[in-house]
Amino acid sequence: MNAKGFAVLLSLAVLALAGAGCSTGSGLECGVFGAYLDSDDLGEGYGGGAKVELNPIDILSIDARASWIHFDDTNVDMIPLEAAALLNFPILFEHIVPYIGAGAGYYFFDADDADLDDEVGFFPLAGLEIGFHKVSILAEVRWLFLEADVDSAEDELENITEADVDGLGINVGLLFRI
């Protein structure tokens, strides 16, 4: 292959890669994720969720998410409804998009042996998307700031009046561009 043919082939490869990344600024993305939260008073929780993300411009996105997390130690279910603003840093033709952000949510609690009040909380987060055409892998770490009043409880929560739900959270999942 001569130099001109190689240059044309290389240019086509670069153009193909440029259109196949995480595509920030591309509009709408929907995703699913597995969730983990290590809460101070509720213990370790596992669950999953779904999110919708709007990318109006390359560096900014807004997402809304709903999830479910079950804490085995205390037999408590938490259902977060959250929104977050994200600042994206697309690199390598948008195949890799690290991001930071902050969000807030309303957290519903359900338990057989405890009565926890639903509460508002907030979180900073940092994450990474790695894109493959119309699908991206999502991984993020966050810290949840949340305290829930305990009106009545048995077992692990019976001696506290306010459950400290603060803790490290990790989400891993897939995003799909629409």
N, C-alpha and C positions, 0 to 999 in steps of 0.2 A: 504494500500500500504506500502510495506517495504521500508527501507532506500535506498537499492540498486535500486529499481524501481523508487523511487522519484529522485535519482541522475541521472539516465538515462533520465527520462522525462525532468528534468531541463536542462540537457546538450543539448537535442534536441531542446528545446525551445530557448535556447541561440543561437544555430547555426542557427535556422530559423530567429530569429531577426537580427542576424549579416548580413544576406544576403538581408534584406528587407528595409534597411534605405535609406538615400539620395544618397548613393553610390558615394561619391566623389572618384575620381580616376577611375571611371567606363567607361570613354569614352565620349559619346556624349549625351547631353540633349537638348531638344527643349521645348520652353515654350511660353505662352501668358500671358499678364498682363494688368491690368488697370493702368493708369498713372494720377497723379495729380502734377501740378506745380504752386506754388504761386510766380509769377514773379513780380519784383518791378514795372516795367512800363506797362506790358501787362495785369496785373491782374491775376485772378485765371484761370487756364487752366485744362481741363479734356480730356482724350483720352485713347488710348490703344496702345499696341505694341506686338512684337514678338521678341524672342531672341534664339540664338543658343549658347550653352556653351560646351566647350571642357575641360575635366578634365584629363589631362595627368598623374597627381599624386594626392595623397590625399590632399595635402595642397595648391595646385595651380590650378586655372582654368582661362580660357580666354573666354570672351564672345563677341559676336557681336549682336547688337540689332537695330531694326528699329521701330519707333513709330510715332504716329500722336497725336498732342495736339491742341485743339481749345480753344482760349481765347475769351470768350463771351463779356467781357467789351470793347475790342478793335476790335473784329471781325477779328482776325488774326489766321491763322493756322501755326503751326510749325511742321516740319517733321525732327526729329533728326535721323541721322545715326551714331551709336556710337560703340566703342570697349572699353572693360575694362579688367584689370587684377585683379584677386581676390585672396586673401589669406584666405584659409578655415581653420576652427578649428573644425573638426568633433568630436562629443561627443555622448555618449549613443549608441554605435554600429552604428554610422553614421545616426541615426534617426534624430538628430538635428545638423545642421551645421551653426553656426554663421560665418560671413565672413566680411572682410573689403576689400576695393579696391579703385582703381582710374581709370578713363577713360577719353577719349576725343572723340569728335564727330564733324561732320559737320552738321550745322543746316540750313535747308531751310525754308524760310518764304513765305507765300502767304496771300494776303489781297486785298480786293476790294478798300478800302479807304486809303491805305498806301503802300509805296514802301520801304521795309526793305531789306537791303543787307544780303545775306546768309553769315554766319560766322562760325568760328571755336570756340569751347568752351571746357571746361573740368570740371570734377566733382570728388570729393571724395564720397565714399558711404560706408554704413554699412548695413548688411542684415542678414536674418535668413531663412534657409530652414528647413522645418519639413517634413520628409519622410514617405510615406506609400507605401511600395513595389516599384512599378515602377513610382509612382507619388509623387511629393513634392509640398507643399505649399510654396510660395515665398513671402517674405515681405522685402522691403528695403527702406531706407531713404537716400537721397543724397542732395548735395548742388550744383547747377549749377552755374558756372561762365561764363557769356556770355553777350556781348554787341553787338548790331547790329546797323549799321548806318541807319538812317532814311533819305532817299533822298527826299521824299515828303509824306505828310500825311494830313488827315482831322480829325476832331473831337478830340479824346483824345490824339492823338500823334502829332498834328499839330505844337506844340510849342517846340518840341525837335528835336535835330539832331542826337542823339544817344540813342537808347532804351536800358535801363538796364534790361536785361532779367534774371539777377541773381535771385536765389530763391530756396526755399525748395521744393524738389520733393519727392513723395512717390509712389512706385510701389507695387502692390499686384497681384499675379497671380499663375499659375500652371506650373510646369516643368514636362516633360515626358522623361524618359530614353529610349534610342533607343538601 
